[in-house]
Amino acid sequence: MTVNHPRSGAPCKISPRGASMIMRKVRDQPRTTRQDLVNDLKDLEKGPISTNVPSASAVVDSPLFQE
């Protein structure tokens, strides 16, 4: 009797957001390459880079921080 063993390593998982991004990209650009999709998924996992982070002094000086 043959027993099916699971594959080694963690299973590949794509978030629902990533799957919809892939579908949208392929629908809009049918000739996109697999490498483009992989790079877009990596960028999606990193998330947006926030440049509007207040400095510590601005937070401390704000009226909401005062006691």
N, CA, C, O and CB atoms as a CASP TS submission, in Angstrom:
PFRMAT TS
TARGET T0000
AUTHOR 0000-0000-0000
METHOD Language model
MODEL 1
PARENT N/A
ATOM      1  N   MET     1       0.841  -1.169   0.000  1.00  0.00           N
ATOM      2  CA  MET     1       0.000   0.000   0.000  1.00  0.00           C
ATOM      3  C   MET     1       0.891   1.239   0.000  1.00  0.00           C
ATOM      4  O   MET     1       1.839   1.325   0.781  1.00  0.00           O
ATOM      5  CB  MET     1      -0.959  -0.006   1.213  1.00  0.00           C
ATOM      6  N   THR     2       0.589   2.188  -0.867  1.00  0.00           N
ATOM      7  CA  THR     2       1.365   3.419  -0.985  1.00  0.00           C
ATOM      8  C   THR     2       0.744   4.512  -0.116  1.00  0.00           C
ATOM      9  O   THR     2      -0.465   4.742  -0.134  1.00  0.00           O
ATOM     10  CB  THR     2       1.444   3.877  -2.460  1.00  0.00           C
ATOM     11  N   VAL     3       1.610   5.169   0.637  1.00  0.00           N
ATOM     12  CA  VAL     3       1.144   6.253   1.510  1.00  0.00           C
ATOM     13  C   VAL     3       1.615   7.580   0.923  1.00  0.00           C
ATOM     14  O   VAL     3       2.792   7.742   0.603  1.00  0.00           O
ATOM     15  CB  VAL     3       1.671   6.071   2.980  1.00  0.00           C
ATOM     16  N   ASN     4       0.704   8.513   0.786  1.00  0.00           N
ATOM     17  CA  ASN     4       1.065   9.845   0.298  1.00  0.00           C
ATOM     18  C   ASN     4       1.599  10.674   1.460  1.00  0.00           C
ATOM     19  O   ASN     4       0.915  10.872   2.464  1.00  0.00           O
ATOM     20  CB  ASN     4      -0.156  10.549  -0.368  1.00  0.00           C
ATOM     21  N   HIS     5       2.813  11.150   1.308  1.00  0.00           N
ATOM     22  CA  HIS     5       3.418  11.981   2.338  1.00  0.00           C
ATOM     23  C   HIS     5       3.348  13.442   1.906  1.00  0.00           C
ATOM     24  O   HIS     5       3.426  13.741   0.714  1.00  0.00           O
ATOM     25  CB  HIS     5       4.885  11.552   2.608  1.00  0.00           C
ATOM     26  N   PRO     6       3.201  14.351   2.865  1.00  0.00           N
ATOM     27  CA  PRO     6       3.175  15.765   2.493  1.00  0.00           C
ATOM     28  C   PRO     6       4.536  16.212   1.984  1.00  0.00           C
ATOM     29  O   PRO     6       5.563  15.625   2.325  1.00  0.00           O
ATOM     30  CB  PRO     6       2.746  16.629   3.686  1.00  0.00           C
ATOM     31  N   ARG     7       4.534  17.241   1.178  1.00  0.00           N
ATOM     32  CA  ARG     7       5.793  17.774   0.664  1.00  0.00           C
ATOM     33  C   ARG     7       6.533  18.503   1.775  1.00  0.00           C
ATOM     34  O   ARG     7       5.924  19.018   2.713  1.00  0.00           O
ATOM     35  CB  ARG     7       5.543  18.719  -0.533  1.00  0.00           C
ATOM     36  N   SER     8       7.837  18.539   1.656  1.00  0.00           N
ATOM     37  CA  SER     8       8.614  19.244   2.671  1.00  0.00           C
ATOM     38  C   SER     8       8.497  20.750   2.463  1.00  0.00           C
ATOM     39  O   SER     8       8.258  21.215   1.348  1.00  0.00           O
ATOM     40  CB  SER     8      10.096  18.806   2.630  1.00  0.00           C
ATOM     41  N   GLY     9       8.666  21.499   3.534  1.00  0.00           N
ATOM     42  CA  GLY     9       8.614  22.952   3.449  1.00  0.00           C
ATOM     43  C   GLY     9       7.221  23.489   3.686  1.00  0.00           C
ATOM     44  O   GLY     9       6.238  22.749   3.707  1.00  0.00           O
ATOM     45  N   ALA    10       7.165  24.782   3.863  1.00  0.00           N
ATOM     46  CA  ALA    10       5.890  25.444   4.115  1.00  0.00           C
ATOM     47  C   ALA    10       5.100  25.562   2.814  1.00  0.00           C
ATOM     48  O   ALA    10       5.689  25.767   1.753  1.00  0.00           O
ATOM     49  CB  ALA    10       6.111  26.838   4.744  1.00  0.00           C
ATOM     50  N   PRO    11       3.790  25.438   2.880  1.00  0.00           N
ATOM     51  CA  PRO    11       2.995  25.579   1.673  1.00  0.00           C
ATOM     52  C   PRO    11       2.999  27.021   1.169  1.00  0.00           C
ATOM     53  O   PRO    11       3.079  27.964   1.956  1.00  0.00           O
ATOM     54  CB  PRO    11       1.567  25.117   1.929  1.00  0.00           C
ATOM     55  N   CYS    12       2.915  27.178  -0.136  1.00  0.00           N
ATOM     56  CA  CYS    12       2.859  28.518  -0.717  1.00  0.00           C
ATOM     57  C   CYS    12       1.473  29.088  -0.472  1.00  0.00           C
ATOM     58  O   CYS    12       0.465  28.429  -0.721  1.00  0.00           O
ATOM     59  CB  CYS    12       3.191  28.493  -2.243  1.00  0.00           C
ATOM     60  N   LYS    13       1.434  30.305   0.013  1.00  0.00           N
ATOM     61  CA  LYS    13       0.150  30.923   0.291  1.00  0.00           C
ATOM     62  C   LYS    13       0.134  32.306  -0.332  1.00  0.00           C
ATOM     63  O   LYS    13       1.084  33.077  -0.194  1.00  0.00           O
ATOM     64  CB  LYS    13      -0.121  30.996   1.814  1.00  0.00           C
ATOM     65  N   ILE    14      -0.938  32.605  -1.007  1.00  0.00           N
ATOM     66  CA  ILE    14      -1.140  33.928  -1.578  1.00  0.00           C
ATOM     67  C   ILE    14      -2.380  34.502  -0.917  1.00  0.00           C
ATOM     68  O   ILE    14      -3.428  33.857  -0.874  1.00  0.00           O
ATOM     69  CB  ILE    14      -1.284  33.880  -3.149  1.00  0.00           C
ATOM     70  N   SER    15      -2.254  35.713  -0.404  1.00  0.00           N
ATOM     71  CA  SER    15      -3.374  36.349   0.272  1.00  0.00           C
ATOM     72  C   SER    15      -4.470  36.675  -0.750  1.00  0.00           C
ATOM     73  O   SER    15      -4.195  36.757  -1.948  1.00  0.00           O
ATOM     74  CB  SER    15      -2.911  37.633   1.017  1.00  0.00           C
ATOM     75  N   PRO    16      -5.702  36.860  -0.283  1.00  0.00           N
ATOM     76  CA  PRO    16      -6.772  37.246  -1.213  1.00  0.00           C
ATOM     77  C   PRO    16      -6.451  38.553  -1.939  1.00  0.00           C
ATOM     78  O   PRO    16      -6.810  38.734  -3.103  1.00  0.00           O
ATOM     79  CB  PRO    16      -8.098  37.385  -0.462  1.00  0.00           C
ATOM     80  N   ARG    17      -5.773  39.457  -1.239  1.00  0.00           N
ATOM     81  CA  ARG    17      -5.377  40.718  -1.872  1.00  0.00           C
ATOM     82  C   ARG    17      -4.373  40.464  -2.986  1.00  0.00           C
ATOM     83  O   ARG    17      -4.441  41.087  -4.046  1.00  0.00           O
ATOM     84  CB  ARG    17      -4.781  41.685  -0.833  1.00  0.00           C
ATOM     85  N   GLY    18      -3.433  39.541  -2.744  1.00  0.00           N
ATOM     86  CA  GLY    18      -2.451  39.203  -3.766  1.00  0.00           C
ATOM     87  C   GLY    18      -3.081  38.515  -4.963  1.00  0.00           C
ATOM     88  O   GLY    18      -2.708  38.774  -6.107  1.00  0.00           O
ATOM     89  N   ALA    19      -4.042  37.635  -4.694  1.00  0.00           N
ATOM     90  CA  ALA    19      -4.716  36.936  -5.792  1.00  0.00           C
ATOM     91  C   ALA    19      -5.498  37.924  -6.656  1.00  0.00           C
ATOM     92  O   ALA    19      -5.485  37.817  -7.882  1.00  0.00           O
ATOM     93  CB  ALA    19      -5.660  35.843  -5.243  1.00  0.00           C
ATOM     94  N   SER    20      -6.176  38.879  -6.030  1.00  0.00           N
ATOM     95  CA  SER    20      -6.943  39.854  -6.826  1.00  0.00           C
ATOM     96  C   SER    20      -5.992  40.762  -7.586  1.00  0.00           C
ATOM     97  O   SER    20      -6.316  41.201  -8.689  1.00  0.00           O
ATOM     98  CB  SER    20      -7.883  40.698  -5.922  1.00  0.00           C
ATOM     99  N   MET    21      -4.811  41.058  -7.016  1.00  0.00           N
ATOM    100  CA  MET    21      -3.833  41.871  -7.721  1.00  0.00           C
ATOM    101  C   MET    21      -3.326  41.147  -8.967  1.00  0.00           C
ATOM    102  O   MET    21      -3.152  41.757 -10.022  1.00  0.00           O
ATOM    103  CB  MET    21      -2.664  42.223  -6.795  1.00  0.00           C
ATOM    104  N   ILE    22      -3.089  39.837  -8.834  1.00  0.00           N
ATOM    105  CA  ILE    22      -2.634  39.048  -9.982  1.00  0.00           C
ATOM    106  C   ILE    22      -3.710  39.027 -11.068  1.00  0.00           C
ATOM    107  O   ILE    22      -3.412  39.238 -12.244  1.00  0.00           O
ATOM    108  CB  ILE    22      -2.279  37.602  -9.546  1.00  0.00           C
ATOM    109  N   MET    23      -4.953  38.775 -10.677  1.00  0.00           N
ATOM    110  CA  MET    23      -6.045  38.727 -11.665  1.00  0.00           C
ATOM    111  C   MET    23      -6.201  40.069 -12.367  1.00  0.00           C
ATOM    112  O   MET    23      -6.396  40.113 -13.582  1.00  0.00           O
ATOM    113  CB  MET    23      -7.373  38.332 -10.988  1.00  0.00           C
ATOM    114  N   ARG    24      -6.117  41.161 -11.618  1.00  0.00           N
ATOM    115  CA  ARG    24      -6.260  42.491 -12.206  1.00  0.00           C
ATOM    116  C   ARG    24      -5.114  42.784 -13.170  1.00  0.00           C
ATOM    117  O   ARG    24      -5.333  43.323 -14.255  1.00  0.00           O
ATOM    118  CB  ARG    24      -6.315  43.561 -11.105  1.00  0.00           C
ATOM    119  N   LYS    25      -3.888  42.429 -12.774  1.00  0.00           N
ATOM    120  CA  LYS    25      -2.720  42.695 -13.617  1.00  0.00           C
ATOM    121  C   LYS    25      -2.787  41.886 -14.916  1.00  0.00           C
ATOM    122  O   LYS    25      -2.489  42.410 -15.989  1.00  0.00           O
ATOM    123  CB  LYS    25      -1.420  42.366 -12.854  1.00  0.00           C
ATOM    124  N   VAL    26      -3.176  40.613 -14.820  1.00  0.00           N
ATOM    125  CA  VAL    26      -3.257  39.769 -16.019  1.00  0.00           C
ATOM    126  C   VAL    26      -4.405  40.222 -16.921  1.00  0.00           C
ATOM    127  O   VAL    26      -4.287  40.183 -18.146  1.00  0.00           O
ATOM    128  CB  VAL    26      -3.442  38.285 -15.626  1.00  0.00           C
ATOM    129  N   ARG    27      -5.513  40.650 -16.317  1.00  0.00           N
ATOM    130  CA  ARG    27      -6.635  41.143 -17.125  1.00  0.00           C
ATOM    131  C   ARG    27      -6.246  42.412 -17.879  1.00  0.00           C
ATOM    132  O   ARG    27      -6.586  42.573 -19.051  1.00  0.00           O
ATOM    133  CB  ARG    27      -7.865  41.412 -16.236  1.00  0.00           C
ATOM    134  N   ASP    28      -5.525  43.322 -17.194  1.00  0.00           N
ATOM    135  CA  ASP    28      -5.150  44.590 -17.822  1.00  0.00           C
ATOM    136  C   ASP    28      -3.976  44.432 -18.778  1.00  0.00           C
ATOM    137  O   ASP    28      -3.904  45.118 -19.797  1.00  0.00           O
ATOM    138  CB  ASP    28      -4.809  45.618 -16.760  1.00  0.00           C
ATOM    139  N   GLN    29      -3.044  43.519 -18.447  1.00  0.00           N
ATOM    140  CA  GLN    29      -1.860  43.310 -19.288  1.00  0.00           C
ATOM    141  C   GLN    29      -1.676  41.812 -19.521  1.00  0.00           C
ATOM    142  O   GLN    29      -0.915  41.171 -18.796  1.00  0.00           O
ATOM    143  CB  GLN    29      -0.581  43.931 -18.630  1.00  0.00           C
ATOM    144  N   PRO    30      -2.354  41.243 -20.515  1.00  0.00           N
ATOM    145  CA  PRO    30      -2.293  39.788 -20.731  1.00  0.00           C
ATOM    146  C   PRO    30      -0.894  39.256 -21.028  1.00  0.00           C
ATOM    147  O   PRO    30      -0.633  38.073 -20.812  1.00  0.00           O
ATOM    148  CB  PRO    30      -3.198  39.415 -21.861  1.00  0.00           C
ATOM    149  N   ARG    31       0.005  40.098 -21.514  1.00  0.00           N
ATOM    150  CA  ARG    31       1.349  39.624 -21.859  1.00  0.00           C
ATOM    151  C   ARG    31       2.353  39.826 -20.734  1.00  0.00           C
ATOM    152  O   ARG    31       3.560  39.788 -20.975  1.00  0.00           O
ATOM    153  CB  ARG    31       1.840  40.329 -23.098  1.00  0.00           C
ATOM    154  N   THR    32       1.889  40.035 -19.531  1.00  0.00           N
ATOM    155  CA  THR    32       2.800  40.205 -18.404  1.00  0.00           C
ATOM    156  C   THR    32       3.536  38.898 -18.127  1.00  0.00           C
ATOM    157  O   THR    32       3.012  37.812 -18.374  1.00  0.00           O
ATOM    158  CB  THR    32       2.034  40.672 -17.146  1.00  0.00           C
ATOM    159  N   THR    33       4.751  39.019 -17.612  1.00  0.00           N
ATOM    160  CA  THR    33       5.552  37.822 -17.370  1.00  0.00           C
ATOM    161  C   THR    33       5.369  37.325 -15.936  1.00  0.00           C
ATOM    162  O   THR    33       4.887  38.048 -15.065  1.00  0.00           O
ATOM    163  CB  THR    33       7.036  38.106 -17.647  1.00  0.00           C
ATOM    164  N   ARG    34       5.762  36.090 -15.722  1.00  0.00           N
ATOM    165  CA  ARG    34       5.679  35.514 -14.384  1.00  0.00           C
ATOM    166  C   ARG    34       6.577  36.280 -13.420  1.00  0.00           C
ATOM    167  O   ARG    34       6.210  36.500 -12.266  1.00  0.00           O
ATOM    168  CB  ARG    34       6.068  34.026 -14.410  1.00  0.00           C
ATOM    169  N   GLN    35       7.750  36.684 -13.890  1.00  0.00           N
ATOM    170  CA  GLN    35       8.677  37.416 -13.020  1.00  0.00           C
ATOM    171  C   GLN    35       8.085  38.758 -12.592  1.00  0.00           C
ATOM    172  O   GLN    35       8.290  39.190 -11.458  1.00  0.00           O
ATOM    173  CB  GLN    35      10.023  37.637 -13.735  1.00  0.00           C
ATOM    174  N   ASP    36       7.351  39.424 -13.494  1.00  0.00           N
ATOM    175  CA  ASP    36       6.674  40.675 -13.119  1.00  0.00           C
ATOM    176  C   ASP    36       5.661  40.426 -12.011  1.00  0.00           C
ATOM    177  O   ASP    36       5.557  41.213 -11.070  1.00  0.00           O
ATOM    178  CB  ASP    36       5.975  41.304 -14.342  1.00  0.00           C
ATOM    179  N   LEU    37       4.921  39.344 -12.122  1.00  0.00           N
ATOM    180  CA  LEU    37       3.927  39.022 -11.097  1.00  0.00           C
ATOM    181  C   LEU    37       4.592  38.707  -9.762  1.00  0.00           C
ATOM    182  O   LEU    37       4.101  39.115  -8.710  1.00  0.00           O
ATOM    183  CB  LEU    37       3.065  37.839 -11.544  1.00  0.00           C
ATOM    184  N   VAL    38       5.712  37.981  -9.802  1.00  0.00           N
ATOM    185  CA  VAL    38       6.438  37.651  -8.571  1.00  0.00           C
ATOM    186  C   VAL    38       6.947  38.930  -7.914  1.00  0.00           C
ATOM    187  O   VAL    38       6.832  39.090  -6.699  1.00  0.00           O
ATOM    188  CB  VAL    38       7.618  36.684  -8.866  1.00  0.00           C
ATOM    189  N   ASN    39       7.507  39.836  -8.703  1.00  0.00           N
ATOM    190  CA  ASN    39       8.012  41.092  -8.148  1.00  0.00           C
ATOM    191  C   ASN    39       6.881  41.927  -7.558  1.00  0.00           C
ATOM    192  O   ASN    39       7.052  42.546  -6.508  1.00  0.00           O
ATOM    193  CB  ASN    39       8.749  41.895  -9.225  1.00  0.00           C
ATOM    194  N   ASP    40       5.724  41.950  -8.225  1.00  0.00           N
ATOM    195  CA  ASP    40       4.585  42.700  -7.705  1.00  0.00           C
ATOM    196  C   ASP    40       4.087  42.100  -6.392  1.00  0.00           C
ATOM    197  O   ASP    40       3.703  42.834  -5.481  1.00  0.00           O
ATOM    198  CB  ASP    40       3.452  42.730  -8.735  1.00  0.00           C
ATOM    199  N   LEU    41       4.091  40.771  -6.291  1.00  0.00           N
ATOM    200  CA  LEU    41       3.683  40.134  -5.037  1.00  0.00           C
ATOM    201  C   LEU    41       4.657  40.462  -3.908  1.00  0.00           C
ATOM    202  O   LEU    41       4.237  40.688  -2.774  1.00  0.00           O
ATOM    203  CB  LEU    41       3.583  38.616  -5.219  1.00  0.00           C
ATOM    204  N   LYS    42       5.948  40.487  -4.210  1.00  0.00           N
ATOM    205  CA  LYS    42       6.934  40.840  -3.190  1.00  0.00           C
ATOM    206  C   LYS    42       6.725  42.278  -2.717  1.00  0.00           C
ATOM    207  O   LYS    42       6.813  42.566  -1.524  1.00  0.00           O
ATOM    208  CB  LYS    42       8.366  40.659  -3.737  1.00  0.00           C
ATOM    209  N   ASP    43       6.445  43.182  -3.669  1.00  0.00           N
ATOM    210  CA  ASP    43       6.192  44.575  -3.307  1.00  0.00           C
ATOM    211  C   ASP    43       4.928  44.695  -2.473  1.00  0.00           C
ATOM    212  O   ASP    43       4.856  45.516  -1.559  1.00  0.00           O
ATOM    213  CB  ASP    43       6.081  45.446  -4.560  1.00  0.00           C
ATOM    214  N   LEU    44       3.932  43.875  -2.787  1.00  0.00           N
ATOM    215  CA  LEU    44       2.673  43.908  -2.047  1.00  0.00           C
ATOM    216  C   LEU    44       2.880  43.438  -0.612  1.00  0.00           C
ATOM    217  O   LEU    44       2.263  43.968   0.312  1.00  0.00           O
ATOM    218  CB  LEU    44       1.617  43.040  -2.743  1.00  0.00           C
ATOM    219  N   GLU    45       3.752  42.437  -0.423  1.00  0.00           N
ATOM    220  CA  GLU    45       4.015  41.922   0.914  1.00  0.00           C
ATOM    221  C   GLU    45       4.738  42.949   1.777  1.00  0.00           C
ATOM    222  O   GLU    45       4.524  43.007   2.987  1.00  0.00           O
ATOM    223  CB  GLU    45       4.832  40.643   0.834  1.00  0.00           C
ATOM    224  N   LYS    46       5.602  43.767   1.150  1.00  0.00           N
ATOM    225  CA  LYS    46       6.329  44.782   1.901  1.00  0.00           C
ATOM    226  C   LYS    46       5.383  45.861   2.412  1.00  0.00           C
ATOM    227  O   LYS    46       5.611  46.438   3.475  1.00  0.00           O
ATOM    228  CB  LYS    46       7.423  45.406   1.035  1.00  0.00           C
ATOM    229  N   GLY    47       4.337  46.130   1.669  1.00  0.00           N
ATOM    230  CA  GLY    47       3.389  47.163   2.070  1.00  0.00           C
ATOM    231  C   GLY    47       3.864  48.539   1.644  1.00  0.00           C
ATOM    232  O   GLY    47       5.004  48.712   1.213  1.00  0.00           O
ATOM    233  N   PRO    48       2.983  49.510   1.768  1.00  0.00           N
ATOM    234  CA  PRO    48       3.360  50.862   1.362  1.00  0.00           C
ATOM    235  C   PRO    48       4.372  51.460   2.332  1.00  0.00           C
ATOM    236  O   PRO    48       4.357  51.164   3.527  1.00  0.00           O
ATOM    237  CB  PRO    48       2.121  51.760   1.273  1.00  0.00           C
ATOM    238  N   ILE    49       5.242  52.298   1.804  1.00  0.00           N
ATOM    239  CA  ILE    49       6.235  52.979   2.621  1.00  0.00           C
ATOM    240  C   ILE    49       5.617  54.297   3.082  1.00  0.00           C
ATOM    241  O   ILE    49       5.259  55.145   2.264  1.00  0.00           O
ATOM    242  CB  ILE    49       7.579  53.213   1.829  1.00  0.00           C
ATOM    243  N   SER    50       5.497  54.456   4.375  1.00  0.00           N
ATOM    244  CA  SER    50       4.886  55.663   4.910  1.00  0.00           C
ATOM    245  C   SER    50       5.948  56.732   5.101  1.00  0.00           C
ATOM    246  O   SER    50       6.948  56.502   5.781  1.00  0.00           O
ATOM    247  CB  SER    50       4.164  55.371   6.240  1.00  0.00           C
ATOM    248  N   THR    51       5.737  57.902   4.503  1.00  0.00           N
ATOM    249  CA  THR    51       6.679  59.003   4.643  1.00  0.00           C
ATOM    250  C   THR    51       6.126  60.088   5.544  1.00  0.00           C
ATOM    251  O   THR    51       6.816  61.071   5.816  1.00  0.00           O
ATOM    252  CB  THR    51       7.025  59.581   3.286  1.00  0.00           C
ATOM    253  N   ASN    52       4.887  59.933   6.017  1.00  0.00           N
ATOM    254  CA  ASN    52       4.258  60.949   6.843  1.00  0.00           C
ATOM    255  C   ASN    52       4.256  60.555   8.316  1.00  0.00           C
ATOM    256  O   ASN    52       3.237  60.694   8.994  1.00  0.00           O
ATOM    257  CB  ASN    52       2.840  61.201   6.369  1.00  0.00           C
ATOM    258  N   VAL    53       5.377  60.071   8.810  1.00  0.00           N
ATOM    259  CA  VAL    53       5.474  59.668  10.201  1.00  0.00           C
ATOM    260  C   VAL    53       5.911  60.891  11.009  1.00  0.00           C
ATOM    261  O   VAL    53       6.953  61.475  10.714  1.00  0.00           O
ATOM    262  CB  VAL    53       6.473  58.469  10.384  1.00  0.00           C
ATOM    263  N   PRO    54       5.141  61.285  12.014  1.00  0.00           N
ATOM    264  CA  PRO    54       5.531  62.464  12.789  1.00  0.00           C
ATOM    265  C   PRO    54       6.761  62.180  13.637  1.00  0.00           C
ATOM    266  O   PRO    54       6.987  61.050  14.070  1.00  0.00           O
ATOM    267  CB  PRO    54       4.377  62.924  13.681  1.00  0.00           C
ATOM    268  N   SER    55       7.544  63.212  13.865  1.00  0.00           N
ATOM    269  CA  SER    55       8.718  63.047  14.717  1.00  0.00           C
ATOM    270  C   SER    55       8.277  62.941  16.171  1.00  0.00           C
ATOM    271  O   SER    55       7.145  63.286  16.512  1.00  0.00           O
ATOM    272  CB  SER    55       9.711  64.225  14.529  1.00  0.00           C
ATOM    273  N   ALA    56       9.166  62.468  17.014  1.00  0.00           N
ATOM    274  CA  ALA    56       8.845  62.291  18.430  1.00  0.00           C
ATOM    275  C   ALA    56       8.543  63.630  19.092  1.00  0.00           C
ATOM    276  O   ALA    56       7.656  63.719  19.940  1.00  0.00           O
ATOM    277  CB  ALA    56      10.000  61.592  19.157  1.00  0.00           C
ATOM    278  N   SER    57       9.278  64.671  18.707  1.00  0.00           N
ATOM    279  CA  SER    57       9.038  65.981  19.320  1.00  0.00           C
ATOM    280  C   SER    57       7.673  66.530  18.925  1.00  0.00           C
ATOM    281  O   SER    57       7.030  67.202  19.732  1.00  0.00           O
ATOM    282  CB  SER    57      10.136  66.971  18.917  1.00  0.00           C
ATOM    283  N   ALA    58       7.219  66.264  17.712  1.00  0.00           N
ATOM    284  CA  ALA    58       5.905  66.724  17.285  1.00  0.00           C
ATOM    285  C   ALA    58       4.798  66.004  18.050  1.00  0.00           C
ATOM    286  O   ALA    58       3.756  66.593  18.339  1.00  0.00           O
ATOM    287  CB  ALA    58       5.730  66.512  15.780  1.00  0.00           C
ATOM    288  N   VAL    59       5.022  64.743  18.374  1.00  0.00           N
ATOM    289  CA  VAL    59       4.021  63.991  19.138  1.00  0.00           C
ATOM    290  C   VAL    59       3.963  64.489  20.573  1.00  0.00           C
ATOM    291  O   VAL    59       2.879  64.656  21.133  1.00  0.00           O
ATOM    292  CB  VAL    59       4.335  62.483  19.113  1.00  0.00           C
ATOM    293  N   VAL    60       5.131  64.728  21.170  1.00  0.00           N
ATOM    294  CA  VAL    60       5.185  65.180  22.560  1.00  0.00           C
ATOM    295  C   VAL    60       4.597  66.583  22.694  1.00  0.00           C
ATOM    296  O   VAL    60       3.946  66.888  23.694  1.00  0.00           O
ATOM    297  CB  VAL    60       6.634  65.160  23.078  1.00  0.00           C
ATOM    298  N   ASP    61       4.820  67.437  21.697  1.00  0.00           N
ATOM    299  CA  ASP    61       4.323  68.814  21.749  1.00  0.00           C
ATOM    300  C   ASP    61       2.842  68.929  21.407  1.00  0.00           C
ATOM    301  O   ASP    61       2.252  69.993  21.599  1.00  0.00           O
ATOM    302  CB  ASP    61       5.119  69.678  20.808  1.00  0.00           C
ATOM    303  N   SER    62       2.239  67.876  20.913  1.00  0.00           N
ATOM    304  CA  SER    62       0.837  67.966  20.510  1.00  0.00           C
ATOM    305  C   SER    62      -0.068  68.111  21.738  1.00  0.00           C
ATOM    306  O   SER    62       0.261  67.601  22.808  1.00  0.00           O
ATOM    307  CB  SER    62       0.431  66.724  19.689  1.00  0.00           C
ATOM    308  N   PRO    63      -1.207  68.803  21.594  1.00  0.00           N
ATOM    309  CA  PRO    63      -2.113  68.984  22.728  1.00  0.00           C
ATOM    310  C   PRO    63      -2.736  67.666  23.203  1.00  0.00           C
ATOM    311  O   PRO    63      -3.166  67.582  24.353  1.00  0.00           O
ATOM    312  CB  PRO    63      -3.212  69.961  22.355  1.00  0.00           C
ATOM    313  N   LEU    64      -2.796  66.663  22.373  1.00  0.00           N
ATOM    314  CA  LEU    64      -3.358  65.378  22.776  1.00  0.00           C
ATOM    315  C   LEU    64      -2.450  64.643  23.744  1.00  0.00           C
ATOM    316  O   LEU    64      -2.912  63.802  24.515  1.00  0.00           O
ATOM    317  CB  LEU    64      -3.616  64.516  21.561  1.00  0.00           C
ATOM    318  N   PHE    65      -1.169  64.953  23.711  1.00  0.00           N
ATOM    319  CA  PHE    65      -0.203  64.256  24.550  1.00  0.00           C
ATOM    320  C   PHE    65      -0.114  64.876  25.941  1.00  0.00           C
ATOM    321  O   PHE    65       0.339  64.225  26.882  1.00  0.00           O
ATOM    322  CB  PHE    65       1.166  64.266  23.889  1.00  0.00           C
ATOM    323  N   GLN    66      -0.544  66.133  26.078  1.00  0.00           N
ATOM    324  CA  GLN    66      -0.446  66.841  27.357  1.00  0.00           C
ATOM    325  C   GLN    66      -1.363  66.241  28.396  1.00  0.00           C
ATOM    326  O   GLN    66      -2.442  65.749  28.065  1.00  0.00           O
ATOM    327  CB  GLN    66      -0.770  68.310  27.178  1.00  0.00           C
ATOM    328  N   GLU    67      -0.954  66.275  29.629  1.00  0.00           N
ATOM    329  CA  GLU    67      -1.761  65.711  30.720  1.00  0.00           C
ATOM    330  C   GLU    67      -2.741  66.711  31.267  1.00  0.00           C
ATOM    331  O   GLU    67      -3.495  66.397  32.188  1.00  0.00           O
ATOM    332  CB  GLU    67      -0.873  65.217  31.837  1.00  0.00           C
TER
END
